[in-house]
Structures are given as structure tokens and as C-alpha cells.
Amino acid sequence: MISHTMQLRPRYGEVDQMGYVYHANYVSYCHQARTELLREIGLHDSYLEENNVMLPVISFDIKYKKPAHYDELINIKTTIKEIPKVRFEFEFKIYNESKEIISMAKSTVVFADATSRLPIKIPPFILNIISKIIKKEDNSHSII
């Protein structure tokens, strides 16, 4: 299992008339958190692009528990639970400042060839990176 936690404070323009973070912004927050987890393990977007790999989203499911508010510090924990094959699944838990879960989400992307735009198996260089981290995590029981 690979995990990474990102913090952010919702901006004024991301809040609706009720004073809550507008629901669609959580999708953007999760995308940003996924990007940061991948960057942390060495798979930043430009590296994927250089290697002709795209990660289009094929599903996104979210459950809202409590609202987040303007300028409230929130933590987004992103987790990869298993080594992907063609589909790459991410789980998100979003916590407020009181450490209460305010939202949970799952996102699935697929590995795709940037030229043909067709799905592909996990590229060997990505499998290598993820496998090494998961093996290291299994041995050390630490989280990124």
C-alpha cells in the first residue's frame, strides 16, 4: 500500500452561497492529491508524458459526509492499495481540521498510449517503481 497526504485551504472562489466548498471542487482536490502522490514516488506528469503514457480517468465516485469551508485546512490522504495492471485505482479520504472525515472518493484511471490513445498494460518503468515502493512498505511498515 502506498499513501500520501496533501494539505490545502479552500479558496474563497471555491465556496458556494451556503459557505461550503462547492461539491465539484472535491474532484479537482482529489486530482491534485493524486498528482502529488505520483510526483512523490517519481511519476510526475511530465515524466509520464516523456514516456508516451497518459492516465485518463474512467470512473470517479465520491461520498460527501460533512462540508468543508473557506480557508479551513483540509487533509487529503491518497492511497494506492494494489499494484495496477491496466486500471490504476486511487482511494481518497478528506479530513477537516478536527480530523473528521468529510468526504471519501475512489478514482480509476487507465494506462493509455499517448499516440494511439488505446489502453495498455502497466508500462514496465511504472511497475518497477510501484513494486519497489510496495515491497519497501511491506518490509518497513512506513507510509510515504
C-alpha positions in Angstrom: 0.0 0.0 0.0 1.3 3.5 -0.9 -0.2 6.6 0.8 0.5 10.3 0.7 -1.3 13.2 2.5 -1.7 16.6 1.0 -3.0 19.7 2.7 -4.8 22.6 1.2 -7.1 25.5 2.2 -10.1 26.1 0.0 -10.1 29.5 -1.6 -12.9 32.0 -1.5 -13.9 31.3 -5.1 -14.3 27.6 -4.3 -17.1 28.2 -1.8 -20.8 28.3 -2.7 -23.5 30.7 -1.4 -24.0 28.5 1.7 -20.4 28.9 2.7 -19.5 25.3 1.8 -16.9 24.2 -0.7 -18.8 23.6 -3.9 -19.2 19.8 -4.4 -17.4 19.7 -7.8 -14.2 21.2 -6.3 -13.6 17.9 -4.4 -12.9 16.2 -7.8 -10.2 18.8 -8.5 -8.8 18.4 -5.0 -8.6 14.6 -5.5 -6.9 15.0 -8.9 -4.4 17.4 -7.3 -3.8 14.9 -4.5 -3.3 12.0 -7.0 -0.8 14.1 -8.9 1.1 14.9 -5.7 1.3 11.2 -4.7 2.6 10.3 -8.1 5.1 13.1 -8.0 6.3 11.9 -4.6 7.1 8.5 -6.0 8.8 9.8 -9.1 5.9 9.6 -11.6 5.2 13.2 -12.2 3.1 14.2 -15.2 6.0 15.4 -17.4 7.9 12.1 -16.9 4.8 10.2 -17.9 4.4 12.4 -21.0 8.0 11.9 -21.9 7.4 8.2 -21.9 4.2 8.4 -24.0 1.9 7.5 -21.2 -1.5 9.1 -20.4 -3.8 8.4 -17.4 -7.3 9.2 -18.4 -10.0 8.9 -15.7 -12.6 6.2 -16.4 -14.5 6.5 -13.2 -14.8 8.7 -10.1 -17.1 8.0 -7.2 -17.4 10.3 -4.2 -19.4 10.3 -1.0 -19.9 13.6 1.0 -20.1 13.3 4.7 -19.7 16.9 6.0 -19.0 20.2 4.3 -15.6 21.9 4.1 -15.4 25.6 4.5 -13.4 28.5 3.1 -9.9 28.7 4.5 -10.3 25.5 6.6 -7.2 23.4 6.5 -8.1 20.0 4.9 -6.0 16.9 4.5 -6.4 14.6 1.6 -5.0 11.1 2.0 -4.5 9.3 -1.3 -3.9 5.6 -1.3 -2.8 3.0 -3.8 -3.8 -0.4 -2.4 -2.5 -2.7 -5.1 -0.2 -2.9 -8.0 -2.1 -1.9 -11.1 -2.4 -3.9 -14.3 -4.3 -1.8 -16.9 -6.5 0.1 -14.5 -5.0 2.2 -11.7 -7.1 2.8 -8.7 -6.8 5.5 -6.1 -8.7 6.0 -2.9 -9.1 9.3 -1.1 -10.1 10.3 2.4 -10.6 14.0 3.0 -10.4 15.2 6.6 -11.2 18.6 8.2 -9.2 20.4 10.9 -10.9 18.3 13.6 -9.7 15.1 11.8 -13.2 14.1 10.9 -13.8 12.5 7.5 -15.7 15.0 5.3 -15.5 13.0 2.1 -14.3 9.7 0.6 -13.7 9.0 -3.0 -12.4 6.5 -5.5 -10.9 7.2 -8.8 -9.9 4.8 -11.6 -7.6 5.7 -14.4 -6.3 3.6 -17.2 -2.9 3.5 -18.7 -3.1 4.6 -22.3 -0.6 5.1 -25.1 -0.4 8.9 -25.8 -0.1 8.3 -29.6 -2.8 5.7 -30.2 -4.9 6.7 -27.2 -5.6 3.0 -26.6 -5.4 1.3 -23.2 -2.1 -0.5 -22.4 -0.8 -2.7 -19.7 1.2 -1.0 -16.9 4.4 0.1 -18.5 7.5 -1.7 -17.1 9.1 1.5 -15.7 5.9 2.3 -13.7 5.6 -1.3 -12.5 9.2 -1.2 -11.3 8.7 2.0 -9.3 5.4 0.9 -7.7 6.6 -2.6 -7.0 9.8 -1.4 -5.2 7.8 1.0 -3.0 5.2 -1.6 -2.1 7.9 -4.1 -1.2 9.7 -1.5 0.8 6.5 -0.6 2.6 5.7 -4.2 3.3 9.2 -4.5 5.0 9.2 -1.3 6.9 5.5 -0.7 7.6 6.0 3.1 7.0 3.9 5.4 4.9 5.2 8.0 2.4 
